[in-house]
Amino acid sequence: MIKDCILILSILFVNFCFCQQLSVKILEDAAENELILLDRLMIDHHQYIREYDPEETKYKVYSNNSEDAGKLVVLTVIAVKDKTCKNAVSAVSGKNTDMAGFRKQLSDSQYVFQGEKTLTGKIKLLHYSKNNKGISFTEEITQSGGYQILFTCR
């Protein structure tokens, strides 16, 4: 009985910690669900909080509410209502984000590396795609203090 409780608590702790970090699943969920349904998904399932702007109906902003700026993730979900996705997702992820782990998630999720471009300075933008979905992200920390990630559909 005690072992079962410890196991359940361990699983819940791991899931809670993992859900707050940047993941391919969070980006896909934010892109593929109707804007009006996102609060329940992002708050209840992924443990993100909504940064309210009651006047705005075309986008929503969520964060993992990390006290550590290096672990902070902020998602801006913009309604586009295209044939493949409901939204485009722009993210800024703190400097402590495991981008190697994120690239592994992309490969594990069948995203294929399409190439890279060098932006201003030495900042590289990597692009992965799967079917009609594309994820582009910086390999280095930008002037925002974190990594820039963009999820779009074609």
VEXVO-73034 format. One line per 2 residues: their letters; for each residue x negated, y negated, z of N, C-alpha, C. Coordinates in steps of 0.2 Angstrom, whole numbers. Each point is the difference from the previous one (the first is absolute). Layout:
REM residues N
A	X,Y,Z,X,Y,Z,X,Y,Z; ...
REM end
This chain:
REM residues 154
MI	-4,6,0,4,-6,0,-4,-6,0; -5,0,4,-5,-6,1,-4,-1,-7
KD	-2,6,-2,-4,0,-7,5,-3,-5; 6,2,0,5,-3,-5,0,-7,0
CI	1,-3,6,1,-7,1,-6,-4,-2; -6,3,2,-6,-3,-2,-1,0,-8
LI	2,5,-3,-1,1,-7,5,-6,-3; 6,0,2,5,-5,-3,-2,-7,1
LS	-3,-1,6,-2,-7,2,-6,-2,-5; -5,5,-1,-5,-1,-4,2,-1,-7
IL	5,3,-3,2,-1,-7,3,-7,0; 4,-1,5,4,-7,-1,-6,-6,1
FV	-5,1,4,-5,-5,0,-4,0,-6; -2,5,-3,-3,0,-7,4,-3,-5
NF	7,2,0,4,-3,-5,1,-7,1; 1,-3,6,1,-7,1,-7,-4,-2
CF	-5,3,2,-7,-4,-2,-1,0,-8; 2,6,-3,-1,0,-7,5,-4,-4
CQ	6,0,2,5,-4,-3,-1,-8,0; -4,-2,5,-1,-7,0,-6,-2,-5
QL	-4,4,-2,-5,-1,-5,2,0,-7; -4,-3,-4,2,-1,-7,0,7,-3
SV	5,2,-4,0,6,-3,4,0,-7; -2,5,-4,3,0,-7,8,1,1
KI	2,4,5,7,1,1,4,-6,2; -3,-4,5,3,-7,2,1,-4,-7
LE	-5,-1,-4,0,-4,-6,6,3,-4; 0,7,-2,5,2,-4,7,-1,3
DA	1,2,6,6,-2,4,3,-7,-1; -5,-4,1,2,-8,-1,2,-1,-7
AE	-3,3,-5,1,-2,-7,6,3,-2; 2,6,2,5,4,-3,7,0,3
NE	0,-4,6,7,-1,3,3,-7,0; 6,0,0,4,-6,-1,-2,-5,6
LI	-1,-6,-2,-2,-5,5,4,0,6; 7,1,-1,4,-1,6,0,7,5
LL	-3,5,-3,-1,6,4,-7,0,4; -5,-4,-2,-7,0,2,-1,-1,8
DR	4,-4,3,-1,-1,7,1,6,4; 5,4,-1,0,7,3,-6,4,-1
LM	-2,1,-6,-5,4,-2,-7,-2,3; -1,-7,-1,-7,-2,2,0,-1,8
ID	5,-1,3,0,-1,7,1,7,4; 5,4,-2,1,6,3,-4,6,-2
HH	-2,0,-6,-4,6,-3,-8,-2,1; -2,-6,-2,-7,-2,-1,-2,-4,6
QY	4,-2,5,-2,-4,5,-3,-7,-1; 2,-3,-6,-2,-6,-2,5,-5,3
IR	-1,-7,1,4,-4,2,2,-5,-5; 6,-3,0,2,-5,-5,-2,-7,2
EY	-3,-3,-5,-2,-7,2,6,-4,-4; 4,-3,4,7,-3,-2,-1,-6,-4
DP	4,-1,-5,1,-6,-4,7,1,-2; 5,-2,4,7,1,-1,3,-3,-7
EE	-4,-5,-2,2,-4,-6,-1,4,-6; -5,5,0,-3,3,-6,4,6,-1
TK	2,1,-7,3,6,-2,-4,4,-5; -5,-3,-3,-4,4,-5,-6,3,2
YK	-2,-1,6,-6,4,3,1,1,8; -4,5,2,0,1,7,-8,1,2
VY	-1,-2,6,-7,1,3,0,4,6; -5,5,0,0,5,6,-8,0,2
SN	-1,1,6,-6,2,2,-1,5,5; -6,3,2,0,5,5,-1,-3,7
NS	0,-6,0,0,-4,6,-7,2,5; -5,1,-4,-6,2,4,-3,-7,3
ED	-2,1,6,-3,-5,4,-8,-1,-3; -2,5,-3,-7,0,-3,0,-2,-7
AG	-2,-6,-2,0,-3,-6,-3,5,-5; -5,4,2,-3,5,-5,4,5,-2
KL	5,2,4,5,5,-1,7,-2,-3; 1,-7,0,6,-3,-2,2,2,-7
VV	6,2,-2,2,1,-6,7,-4,-1; 0,-4,-5,6,-4,-2,2,1,-7
LT	6,2,-1,3,2,-6,5,-5,-2; 0,-3,-6,5,-4,-3,3,4,-5
VI	7,1,0,4,4,-4,4,-4,-4; -1,0,-7,4,-5,-4,4,4,-5
AV	7,-2,0,5,3,-4,-2,-1,-7; 0,5,-4,-1,-1,-8,5,4,-3
KD	3,5,3,6,4,-3,-2,2,-7; -6,3,-1,-2,3,-7,3,7,0
KT	-1,3,-6,3,7,-1,-3,5,5; -6,-1,1,-4,5,4,0,-1,8
CK	-1,-6,1,0,-2,7,4,-6,2; 2,0,6,5,-6,2,-4,-6,2
NA	-7,1,2,-4,-6,3,-7,1,-2; -3,-5,0,-8,-1,-1,-2,-1,8
VS	-6,3,1,-2,-1,7,-7,-2,0; -1,-6,4,-7,-3,1,-2,1,7
AV	-6,3,1,-2,1,7,-7,-3,1; -1,-2,6,-7,-2,3,-1,4,6
SG	-6,4,-1,-1,5,5,-7,-2,4; 0,0,6,-6,-3,4,-6,4,-2
KN	-6,-3,2,-7,2,-2,-1,7,3; 3,2,5,-1,7,3,4,5,-4
TD	3,-1,-5,4,5,-4,-5,5,-3; 2,6,0,-4,5,-3,2,1,-7
MA	-4,-4,-4,2,0,-7,-2,6,-4; -5,4,3,-2,6,-3,5,5,1
GF	3,0,6,6,4,2,6,-1,-5; 1,-7,-1,5,-2,-4,-1,3,-7
RK	-6,-1,-3,-1,3,-7,1,8,0; -1,3,6,1,7,0,7,1,0
QL	4,-4,4,8,1,-1,2,-1,-7; -3,-5,-3,2,-1,-7,-1,7,-4
SD	-6,3,0,-1,6,-3,4,5,2; 1,1,6,5,5,3,7,0,-3
SQ	2,-7,-1,7,-1,-2,0,0,-8; -5,3,-3,0,0,-8,-1,-7,-3
YV	-3,-5,3,-1,-6,-4,-7,1,-3; -1,-3,-6,-6,1,-4,-3,-6,0
FQ	-7,0,1,-4,-6,-1,0,-2,-7; 1,-7,-1,1,-3,-7,-6,-4,-2
GE	-4,-2,5,-5,-5,-1,-1,-5,5; -5,-5,-1,-1,-5,5,-1,-7,-4
KT	1,-5,3,-2,-7,-3,-4,-4,5; -4,-4,-2,-4,-4,5,4,-7,0
LT	2,-2,6,4,-7,0,-6,-5,2; 3,-5,3,-5,-6,1,-5,3,5
GK	-6,-2,0,-6,2,4,-1,8,-1; -1,3,5,-1,7,-1,6,5,2
IK	5,-3,1,6,4,2,3,4,-6; 0,7,1,3,4,-5,7,2,1
LL	4,1,-5,7,2,0,0,6,-3; 3,5,4,0,7,-2,8,1,-2
HY	1,4,-5,7,2,-2,1,7,-1; 5,2,3,3,7,0,7,0,-3
SK	2,6,-3,7,0,-3,2,7,1; 7,1,0,3,6,0,7,-1,-3
NN	1,3,-6,7,-1,-4,0,-7,-1; 5,-3,2,1,-8,-1,-2,-4,6
KG	-3,3,4,-2,-4,6,-8,-2,0; -1,-6,2,-7,-2,1,-2,-3,6
IS	-6,2,3,-3,-3,6,-6,-3,-2; -1,-7,2,-6,-3,-1,-3,-3,6
FT	-6,1,2,-2,-3,6,-8,-2,0; -1,-4,4,-7,-3,0,-5,5,4
EE	-6,1,-2,-4,5,4,-4,-4,5; 0,-6,0,-3,-4,5,5,-5,4
IT	-2,-2,5,4,-5,4,0,-7,-4; 6,-3,-1,1,-6,-3,0,-6,5
QS	1,-6,-3,0,-6,4,6,0,5; 5,5,-1,5,0,5,-2,4,6
GG	-6,3,0,-2,3,6,1,8,0; 3,2,-5,2,7,-1,0,2,-7
YQ	2,6,-1,1,3,-7,6,-2,-3; 1,-1,-6,6,-2,-4,2,6,-4
IL	7,2,1,2,6,-3,7,-2,-4; 1,2,-6,6,-1,-4,3,6,-3
FT	6,1,2,4,6,-3,5,-2,-5; 0,2,-6,5,-2,-5,2,6,-4
CR	5,-1,-4,3,5,-4,0,-3,-7; -1,4,-5,1,-2,-7,6,3,-3
REM end
